[in-house]
């Protein structure tokens, strides 16, 4: 999975985790809500990408 992300993707993941950790230090309840939003967004993006690939005939890619 790491090879699919590339350098920019890895930096993005680190920044998101660092921001979530900083928020958790201040208010754990808010950090939990942000984590749920991030997971939900990731699931939506995965679904949209899967649908787009399926529409182009590449359903086995994701």
C-alpha positions in Angstrom: 0.0 0.0 0.0 2.8 2.4 0.8 4.2 2.1 -2.7 0.8 3.1 -4.1 0.7 6.3 -2.1 4.1 7.8 -3.1 5.9 10.5 -1.1 3.2 13.1 -1.2 0.6 10.5 0.0 2.7 9.4 2.9 3.3 13.0 3.9 -0.4 13.6 3.7 -1.2 10.6 5.9 1.5 11.8 8.5 0.0 15.3 8.5 -3.5 13.9 9.1 -2.4 11.7 11.9 -0.4 14.5 13.5 -3.4 16.8 13.3 -5.7 14.2 14.8 -3.2 13.5 17.6 -2.9 17.3 18.4 -6.7 17.5 18.5 -6.9 14.5 20.8 -4.5 16.2 23.2 -6.9 19.1 23.5 -10.2 17.4 23.3 -10.5 13.6 22.8 -14.3 13.7 22.0 -13.7 16.2 19.1 -10.8 14.0 17.8 -13.1 11.0 17.8 -15.6 12.9 15.7 -12.9 14.1 13.3 -11.6 10.5 12.9 -15.1 9.3 12.1 -15.5 12.0 9.4 -12.1 11.0 7.9 -13.0 7.3 7.8 -16.4 8.1 6.2 -14.8 10.4 3.6 -12.3 7.7 2.8 -15.1 5.1 2.3 -17.0 7.5 0.1 -14.0 8.2 -2.1 -13.2 4.5 -2.4 -16.8 3.9 -3.5 -16.7 6.6 -6.1 -13.4 5.5 -7.5 -14.6 1.9 -7.6 -17.8 2.9 -9.4 -15.8 5.1 -11.9 -13.4 2.2 -12.6 -16.3 -0.2 -13.0 -18.0 2.2 -15.5 -14.8 2.2 -17.5 -14.6 -1.6 -17.5 -11.8 -1.9 -14.9 -13.7 -3.3 -12.0 -10.9 -5.6 -10.8 -8.6 -2.7 -10.1 -9.9 -1.7 -6.6 
